[in-house]
Amino acid sequence: MEAAYADALRSASTFRALILASLGAFLVLTGCEAGQENAAGEPEKDASDFIVFSGLASGSYLHAIAPDGTGLRPVQLPDACSPKDFTRDGRVLICDETSDPWKQFAVERRDGEWRRVPGAPFPRRANFPAWVSGLGFDAQEWAPARDRIALIRISDSSSGDWWFSALGGLVVADADGAHERVVARNGQAPTWSPDGARLAFARCHVTGAYTDDESADCSIWKTSADGAKPPELLAPKTESAPVWSPDGRLIAFFRKTGRCALVCKQRIFVVPADGGAPYPVGPRLTEPSDLFWLPSSASAAQARVSAAIAAADPLELQRCADIWNRARMQSPTAVANVSIVNDRCQVTTPMDYRDAGFVCWQPVPWSFQCPSHGGRFSDIDPAYRVWNAQLDRGGKLTLLEPPKGPRLRLPKAPPYPMRDGHILPFGSDGRPRPGLTFTKTVAGTCDWRGYLGHQG
């Protein structure tokens, strides 16, 4: 069934029809009632809550789906919002503000609009007591009742195995630091069950050096918050930290669906918190990064989707890719977003493990211009983080779903060879090419990939 589902999604027309059919709909997901059993006597997969995620190659940045795989919907985000987290009840969305790299704000959905919430309680990582603010702790998490804190006490030998968080002992303590106890060793990224009785966490071993090929072997475990029982393995081969369902019965995570060929394809998997086989949910995703599980009552579920989400003409996007490749743009292997902004092409790509990104724009019809340095990835508009293309090791840009039909004509380029969006003014003999007028000559040392050190 998984293969058949994936084959259906490979059809661009089928995929676009799925997304467009959901435009203008409310995010109200329905399904089986919790606690029922199917004909085989197995628990039904509760569809009353829903999972919010990124990674679809078309439509909005975030989508939602029920844990039984039904009700795929796009989620509208407020302006200037880079989604950071939700409160546990799903009522308030925390955003990094894309127009201000150091500011966060909170919004909730009221009367059909996103409205700012002054003084909203920021979830999970806010307002910790002074004793957990030292350099020896990481991944602090309040218990649902805010009476205890779970955190990682960083191991002295863990510097090579940081992945979702620092690696070390998983510690639970009272809010004032009393009754501290280690409930698991070699843990990362702990998350509390909704009832505060259990913790799910990751264990990761990083493989390779600090390069583009770096990866980690990760798994998800659970343990009791009082440390009375040893940790239990829930799922191997995971690509994200665990996310609890609102009722505490299920845990969601990302898992690769095969080897990474330039870009990594993953799927959402769900595993019963009491143990059982993980099962896949929804379509294959391209480099997903966000994963939340919200109750059906969450105000974000009522966000009406704008028709402006409709994708640009695929042939126009293909022309943007052709212009990029003709300009011989130099960019490392990565996913990319190809879009039309103000009637010009724009290519956005993440770098440095999603901490920084580049937005390359088209200053003249035949070329691209990229900044000489990256910016915080969260500052990039999420609309341009919908990965619909990939860059290979030579910088060639390819749409993930190339359109059929004749290519559109490209704007006429200068009659000189190009590299990285610039014409090459000197021939192989080092002499200026004929017909060029030089207004300024700059001498300097070339650094990475032949760039001349400069500000720009």
Buried (B, 14 or more C-beta within 10 A) or exposed (E): EEEEBBEEBEEBEEBBEBBBEBBEEEBEBEBBEBEEEEEEEEBBBBBBBBBBBBBBBBBBBBBBBBBBBBBBBBBBBBEBBBBBBBBBEBBBBBBBBBEEEEEBBBBBBEEEEBEEBEEBBBBBEEEBEEEBEEEEBBBBBBBBEEEBBBBBBBBEEBEEBBBBBBBBBBBBBEBEEEEEEEBBEBBBBBBBBBEBEBBBBBBBBBEEEEEEEEBBEBBBBBBBBEBEEEBEEBBEEBBBBBBBBBBBBBBBBBBBBEEEEEBBBBBBBBBBBEEBEBBBBBBBBBBBBBBBBBBBEBBBBBBEBEEEBEBBEBEBBBBBBBBBBBBBBBBBBBBBBBBBBEEBBBBBBBBEEEEBBBBBBBEEEBBBBBEEEBBBBBBBBBBBBBBBBBBBEEBBBBBBBEBEEEEEEEEEBEEBEBBBBBBEEEEEEEEEEEEEEEEEEEEEEEEEEEEEEEEE
